[in-house]
Amino acid sequence: MTEIRTKFLFRLALEVGAHHVVGPTPFGNRRVAPIAGGTFEGPQLSGIVLPGGTDWITEDAAGCWFRIDVRVPLRTHDGDLLTIDYQGFRSGPPEVLAKVSRGESVDADSYYYRVSGSFETASSKLARLNTLVVVASGWRTSVGPGYDVFEVL
């Protein structure tokens, strides 16, 4: 059996706007957070997060987990455009997740926050990204989520 290995790509920091609260649906409590901007910085890939992305969040009724579904446009410092989309979960004790949702400072080790995703680009220079699977470990700050993004080798 082949062991799965990863390689660090970049740190992603998102700035989110006010959430649009849809409320309790048959699938959970739904809200949508517009992504206003941010940055991504890595050894070979860096740039800015363009406005226009969204974070679709579904929370279970007990407040123990959040399902995250995100699509974000990015522009490298070289001017290339790409998108990243990722899905995953933030879970943990309800009181910890409530603090995280309010933007309070919480130790990232006190809750689980993992996502997986992929890229899309028309750039020939970045074409390799179109076939990558990425995984990330996340945390939440007062302005938005942050992730350390890794290529799955």
C-alpha positions in Angstrom: 0.0 0.0 0.0 1.3 3.4 -0.9 1.5 6.0 1.8 -0.2 9.3 1.1 2.3 12.2 1.3 1.8 15.9 1.0 3.8 19.0 0.1 3.1 22.5 1.4 1.7 24.9 -1.3 0.6 28.0 0.5 -1.1 29.7 3.4 -4.5 31.1 2.5 -6.0 33.9 4.6 -9.6 34.9 3.7 -11.5 38.0 4.7 -15.3 37.4 4.8 -18.2 39.9 4.9 -21.4 39.8 6.8 -23.1 36.4 6.6 -26.4 36.1 4.8 -28.4 33.9 7.2 -30.9 31.6 5.4 -31.9 29.9 8.6 -32.9 26.3 9.4 -33.5 24.3 6.3 -34.2 20.5 6.0 -30.4 20.1 5.6 -29.3 22.2 8.6 -28.9 25.8 9.5 -27.7 27.5 6.4 -25.7 30.8 5.9 -23.7 32.2 3.1 -20.6 34.3 3.7 -19.2 36.5 0.9 -15.5 36.5 0.5 -14.2 40.1 0.2 -10.5 39.4 -0.3 -7.3 38.0 1.3 -3.9 36.6 0.4 -2.2 33.3 -0.4 1.6 33.0 0.3 3.8 30.0 -0.5 7.3 29.2 -1.8 6.2 28.9 -5.4 2.6 30.3 -5.6 1.5 33.6 -4.0 -1.0 36.4 -4.7 -4.3 37.8 -3.7 -7.8 36.6 -3.2 -10.2 38.4 -5.5 -13.7 39.5 -4.2 -16.6 37.4 -5.4 -16.0 34.1 -3.7 -18.5 32.5 -1.3 -18.5 30.2 1.6 -21.7 28.2 1.9 -22.0 26.9 5.5 -24.4 24.3 6.9 -24.5 23.8 10.7 -26.1 20.9 12.4 -28.9 21.7 14.9 -26.8 20.9 17.9 -24.0 23.2 16.9 -21.4 20.4 16.8 -20.3 20.7 13.2 -20.2 23.0 10.2 -20.1 21.7 6.6 -18.1 24.1 4.4 -18.4 24.5 0.6 -16.2 27.3 -0.8 -15.3 28.7 -4.2 -12.7 31.5 -4.4 -11.0 33.3 -7.3 -7.3 34.0 -6.9 -4.7 36.1 -8.8 -1.0 35.3 -8.6 1.6 38.1 -8.2 2.4 37.3 -11.9 -1.2 38.1 -12.9 -2.4 34.6 -13.6 -6.0 33.8 -12.6 -7.2 30.6 -11.0 -9.9 29.3 -8.7 -9.8 27.1 -5.7 -12.8 25.2 -4.5 -12.9 23.1 -1.3 -15.2 21.3 1.0 -14.8 20.0 4.5 -15.8 20.2 8.1 -15.2 22.3 11.2 -16.4 20.3 14.3 -15.9 20.2 18.0 -17.6 21.1 21.3 -20.6 23.5 20.7 -19.2 26.1 23.2 -15.8 26.2 21.3 -17.5 26.4 17.9 -19.7 29.2 19.2 -16.7 31.2 20.2 -15.0 30.6 16.9 -18.2 31.8 15.0 -18.2 35.0 17.1 -14.6 35.7 16.0 -13.1 35.1 19.5 -9.6 33.8 19.8 -9.6 30.0 20.2 -6.7 27.6 20.2 -7.0 25.8 16.8 -6.1 22.5 18.5 -9.4 22.7 20.5 -11.5 21.9 17.4 -11.3 20.0 14.1 -11.1 22.0 10.8 -10.1 20.1 7.6 -10.9 20.6 3.9 -10.1 19.1 0.6 -10.3 20.7 -2.8 -8.9 21.4 -6.3 -7.9 24.2 -8.7 -9.0 25.4 -12.1 -7.0 27.7 -14.4 -6.5 28.6 -18.0 -2.9 29.6 -17.4 -0.5 27.3 -19.3 2.1 28.1 -16.6 -0.1 26.8 -13.9 -1.8 24.0 -15.8 -0.4 21.4 -13.4 -2.7 22.7 -10.8 -5.8 21.6 -12.8 -5.0 17.9 -11.8 -4.0 18.3 -8.2 -6.0 17.3 -5.1 -5.2 19.5 -2.1 -6.0 19.2 1.6 -5.8 21.9 4.2 -5.8 22.4 7.9 -7.8 25.4 9.0 -8.4 27.9 11.8 -10.7 30.9 12.2 -9.7 34.5 13.0 -11.9 37.5 13.7 -11.8 38.5 9.9 -12.1 35.0 8.4 -10.7 31.6 8.0 -7.1 30.7 7.4 -5.7 27.5 5.9 -2.4 25.8 5.3 -2.9 24.2 1.9 -1.0 21.0 0.9 -0.7 19.2 -2.4 -1.4 15.5 -2.2 1.5 13.7 -3.8 
